[in-house]
């Protein structure tokens, strides 16, 4: 039995090389080793009932299926942005932001779906790119949790990405040692007074957070709320408060997408 550990998230896959291959459900992080003699049969995820994807894990491959897909996704949207802008400086800024996020969040996992944490900032950046925000805003989306959740230094972040990105990140960060309730109220106030870039990152961040909660609830039910330090009612209050703050201080079509998700989350069965 050979074991290969993902260099990004430390997910380990054991398989009998070269007699086996690996099938994986990226949504539920479930995988199965399959004999090469049994490749033609459908391999179904027990959590969602969908057919799992084949992943040929060669001995020299050291990135798991989730991170492999995430890396491809990140570089694909980076490429699209730079083709649209025809600006090589954009490529360097986003590339550096991605490398910083990858380094800073290494080994961290998300509360809701237990996926590698890096998936979240990539999804936030993708959403910002989808709505056509500038490369500095997309870069801020990639590193929006670096100052709050890692030991990465603010001075180094500014040196590598510039003051505009850092100011946006600081505005959307819970910094200091306040209670959950106090930090959320301060967050609402500082984003309300912040730049349009900060509001954009805030909205994209909350869109992905709510999407993750809805997905977790679909598989875990009410237990999904137990993964947070504050339960269902306070989480619902906060995401609704963010929505009302954005609606009163900012004008963007992205708010409508967030509002729809908040309503869906509020209607989840208790």
Secondary structure as a PSIPRED ss2 file (coil, helix, strand):
# PSIPRED VFORMAT (PSIPRED V4.0)

   1 X C   1.000  0.000  0.000
   2 X E   0.000  0.000  1.000
   3 X E   0.000  0.000  1.000
   4 X E   0.000  0.000  1.000
   5 X E   0.000  0.000  1.000
   6 X C   1.000  0.000  0.000
   7 X C   1.000  0.000  0.000
   8 X C   1.000  0.000  0.000
   9 X C   1.000  0.000  0.000
  10 X C   1.000  0.000  0.000
  11 X C   1.000  0.000  0.000
  12 X E   0.000  0.000  1.000
  13 X E   0.000  0.000  1.000
  14 X E   0.000  0.000  1.000
  15 X E   0.000  0.000  1.000
  16 X C   1.000  0.000  0.000
  17 X C   1.000  0.000  0.000
  18 X C   1.000  0.000  0.000
  19 X C   1.000  0.000  0.000
  20 X E   0.000  0.000  1.000
  21 X E   0.000  0.000  1.000
  22 X E   0.000  0.000  1.000
  23 X E   0.000  0.000  1.000
  24 X E   0.000  0.000  1.000
  25 X E   0.000  0.000  1.000
  26 X C   1.000  0.000  0.000
  27 X C   1.000  0.000  0.000
  28 X C   1.000  0.000  0.000
  29 X C   1.000  0.000  0.000
  30 X E   0.000  0.000  1.000
  31 X E   0.000  0.000  1.000
  32 X E   0.000  0.000  1.000
  33 X E   0.000  0.000  1.000
  34 X E   0.000  0.000  1.000
  35 X E   0.000  0.000  1.000
  36 X H   0.000  1.000  0.000
  37 X H   0.000  1.000  0.000
  38 X H   0.000  1.000  0.000
  39 X C   1.000  0.000  0.000
  40 X C   1.000  0.000  0.000
  41 X C   1.000  0.000  0.000
  42 X C   1.000  0.000  0.000
  43 X C   1.000  0.000  0.000
  44 X E   0.000  0.000  1.000
  45 X C   1.000  0.000  0.000
  46 X C   1.000  0.000  0.000
  47 X C   1.000  0.000  0.000
  48 X C   1.000  0.000  0.000
  49 X C   1.000  0.000  0.000
  50 X C   1.000  0.000  0.000
  51 X E   0.000  0.000  1.000
  52 X C   1.000  0.000  0.000
  53 X E   0.000  0.000  1.000
  54 X E   0.000  0.000  1.000
  55 X E   0.000  0.000  1.000
  56 X C   1.000  0.000  0.000
  57 X C   1.000  0.000  0.000
  58 X C   1.000  0.000  0.000
  59 X C   1.000  0.000  0.000
  60 X C   1.000  0.000  0.000
  61 X C   1.000  0.000  0.000
  62 X C   1.000  0.000  0.000
  63 X C   1.000  0.000  0.000
  64 X C   1.000  0.000  0.000
  65 X H   0.000  1.000  0.000
  66 X H   0.000  1.000  0.000
  67 X H   0.000  1.000  0.000
  68 X H   0.000  1.000  0.000
  69 X H   0.000  1.000  0.000
  70 X H   0.000  1.000  0.000
  71 X H   0.000  1.000  0.000
  72 X H   0.000  1.000  0.000
  73 X H   0.000  1.000  0.000
  74 X H   0.000  1.000  0.000
  75 X H   0.000  1.000  0.000
  76 X H   0.000  1.000  0.000
  77 X H   0.000  1.000  0.000
  78 X H   0.000  1.000  0.000
  79 X H   0.000  1.000  0.000
  80 X H   0.000  1.000  0.000
  81 X H   0.000  1.000  0.000
  82 X H   0.000  1.000  0.000
  83 X H   0.000  1.000  0.000
  84 X H   0.000  1.000  0.000
  85 X H   0.000  1.000  0.000
  86 X C   1.000  0.000  0.000
  87 X C   1.000  0.000  0.000
  88 X H   0.000  1.000  0.000
  89 X H   0.000  1.000  0.000
  90 X H   0.000  1.000  0.000
  91 X H   0.000  1.000  0.000
  92 X H   0.000  1.000  0.000
  93 X H   0.000  1.000  0.000
  94 X H   0.000  1.000  0.000
  95 X H   0.000  1.000  0.000
  96 X H   0.000  1.000  0.000
  97 X H   0.000  1.000  0.000
  98 X H   0.000  1.000  0.000
  99 X H   0.000  1.000  0.000
 100 X H   0.000  1.000  0.000
 101 X H   0.000  1.000  0.000
 102 X H   0.000  1.000  0.000
 103 X H   0.000  1.000  0.000
 104 X H   0.000  1.000  0.000
 105 X C   1.000  0.000  0.000
 106 X C   1.000  0.000  0.000
 107 X C   1.000  0.000  0.000
 108 X C   1.000  0.000  0.000
 109 X E   0.000  0.000  1.000
 110 X C   1.000  0.000  0.000
 111 X C   1.000  0.000  0.000
 112 X C   1.000  0.000  0.000
 113 X C   1.000  0.000  0.000
 114 X C   1.000  0.000  0.000
 115 X C   1.000  0.000  0.000
 116 X E   0.000  0.000  1.000
 117 X C   1.000  0.000  0.000
 118 X H   0.000  1.000  0.000
 119 X H   0.000  1.000  0.000
 120 X H   0.000  1.000  0.000
 121 X H   0.000  1.000  0.000
 122 X H   0.000  1.000  0.000
 123 X H   0.000  1.000  0.000
 124 X H   0.000  1.000  0.000
 125 X H   0.000  1.000  0.000
 126 X H   0.000  1.000  0.000
 127 X H   0.000  1.000  0.000
 128 X H   0.000  1.000  0.000
 129 X H   0.000  1.000  0.000
 130 X H   0.000  1.000  0.000
 131 X C   1.000  0.000  0.000
 132 X C   1.000  0.000  0.000
 133 X C   1.000  0.000  0.000
 134 X C   1.000  0.000  0.000
 135 X H   0.000  1.000  0.000
 136 X H   0.000  1.000  0.000
 137 X H   0.000  1.000  0.000
 138 X H   0.000  1.000  0.000
 139 X H   0.000  1.000  0.000
 140 X H   0.000  1.000  0.000
 141 X H   0.000  1.000  0.000
 142 X H   0.000  1.000  0.000
 143 X C   1.000  0.000  0.000
 144 X C   1.000  0.000  0.000
 145 X C   1.000  0.000  0.000
 146 X H   0.000  1.000  0.000
 147 X H   0.000  1.000  0.000
 148 X H   0.000  1.000  0.000
 149 X H   0.000  1.000  0.000
 150 X C   1.000  0.000  0.000
 151 X C   1.000  0.000  0.000
 152 X C   1.000  0.000  0.000
 153 X C   1.000  0.000  0.000
 154 X H   0.000  1.000  0.000
 155 X H   0.000  1.000  0.000
 156 X H   0.000  1.000  0.000
 157 X H   0.000  1.000  0.000
 158 X H   0.000  1.000  0.000
 159 X H   0.000  1.000  0.000
 160 X H   0.000  1.000  0.000
 161 X H   0.000  1.000  0.000
 162 X C   1.000  0.000  0.000
 163 X H   0.000  1.000  0.000
 164 X H   0.000  1.000  0.000
 165 X H   0.000  1.000  0.000
 166 X H   0.000  1.000  0.000
 167 X H   0.000  1.000  0.000
 168 X H   0.000  1.000  0.000
 169 X H   0.000  1.000  0.000
 170 X H   0.000  1.000  0.000
 171 X H   0.000  1.000  0.000
 172 X C   1.000  0.000  0.000
 173 X C   1.000  0.000  0.000
 174 X C   1.000  0.000  0.000
 175 X C   1.000  0.000  0.000
 176 X C   1.000  0.000  0.000
 177 X C   1.000  0.000  0.000
 178 X C   1.000  0.000  0.000
 179 X C   1.000  0.000  0.000
 180 X H   0.000  1.000  0.000
 181 X H   0.000  1.000  0.000
 182 X H   0.000  1.000  0.000
 183 X H   0.000  1.000  0.000
 184 X H   0.000  1.000  0.000
 185 X H   0.000  1.000  0.000
 186 X H   0.000  1.000  0.000
 187 X H   0.000  1.000  0.000
 188 X H   0.000  1.000  0.000
 189 X H   0.000  1.000  0.000
 190 X H   0.000  1.000  0.000
 191 X H   0.000  1.000  0.000
 192 X H   0.000  1.000  0.000
 193 X C   1.000  0.000  0.000
 194 X C   1.000  0.000  0.000
 195 X C   1.000  0.000  0.000
 196 X H   0.000  1.000  0.000
 197 X H   0.000  1.000  0.000
 198 X H   0.000  1.000  0.000
 199 X H   0.000  1.000  0.000
 200 X H   0.000  1.000  0.000
 201 X H   0.000  1.000  0.000
 202 X H   0.000  1.000  0.000
 203 X H   0.000  1.000  0.000
 204 X H   0.000  1.000  0.000
 205 X H   0.000  1.000  0.000
 206 X H   0.000  1.000  0.000
 207 X H   0.000  1.000  0.000
 208 X H   0.000  1.000  0.000
 209 X H   0.000  1.000  0.000
 210 X H   0.000  1.000  0.000
 211 X H   0.000  1.000  0.000
 212 X H   0.000  1.000  0.000
 213 X H   0.000  1.000  0.000
 214 X H   0.000  1.000  0.000
 215 X H   0.000  1.000  0.000
 216 X H   0.000  1.000  0.000
 217 X H   0.000  1.000  0.000
 218 X H   0.000  1.000  0.000
 219 X H   0.000  1.000  0.000
 220 X H   0.000  1.000  0.000
 221 X H   0.000  1.000  0.000
 222 X H   0.000  1.000  0.000
 223 X H   0.000  1.000  0.000
 224 X H   0.000  1.000  0.000
 225 X H   0.000  1.000  0.000
 226 X H   0.000  1.000  0.000
 227 X H   0.000  1.000  0.000
 228 X C   1.000  0.000  0.000
 229 X C   1.000  0.000  0.000
 230 X C   1.000  0.000  0.000
 231 X C   1.000  0.000  0.000
 232 X H   0.000  1.000  0.000
 233 X H   0.000  1.000  0.000
 234 X H   0.000  1.000  0.000
 235 X H   0.000  1.000  0.000
 236 X H   0.000  1.000  0.000
 237 X H   0.000  1.000  0.000
 238 X H   0.000  1.000  0.000
 239 X H   0.000  1.000  0.000
 240 X H   0.000  1.000  0.000
 241 X H   0.000  1.000  0.000
 242 X H   0.000  1.000  0.000
 243 X H   0.000  1.000  0.000
 244 X H   0.000  1.000  0.000
 245 X H   0.000  1.000  0.000
 246 X H   0.000  1.000  0.000
 247 X H   0.000  1.000  0.000
 248 X H   0.000  1.000  0.000
 249 X H   0.000  1.000  0.000
 250 X C   1.000  0.000  0.000
 251 X C   1.000  0.000  0.000
 252 X C   1.000  0.000  0.000
 253 X C   1.000  0.000  0.000
 254 X H   0.000  1.000  0.000
 255 X H   0.000  1.000  0.000
 256 X H   0.000  1.000  0.000
 257 X H   0.000  1.000  0.000
 258 X H   0.000  1.000  0.000
 259 X H   0.000  1.000  0.000
 260 X H   0.000  1.000  0.000
 261 X H   0.000  1.000  0.000
 262 X H   0.000  1.000  0.000
 263 X H   0.000  1.000  0.000
 264 X H   0.000  1.000  0.000
 265 X H   0.000  1.000  0.000
 266 X H   0.000  1.000  0.000
 267 X C   1.000  0.000  0.000
 268 X C   1.000  0.000  0.000
 269 X C   1.000  0.000  0.000
 270 X C   1.000  0.000  0.000
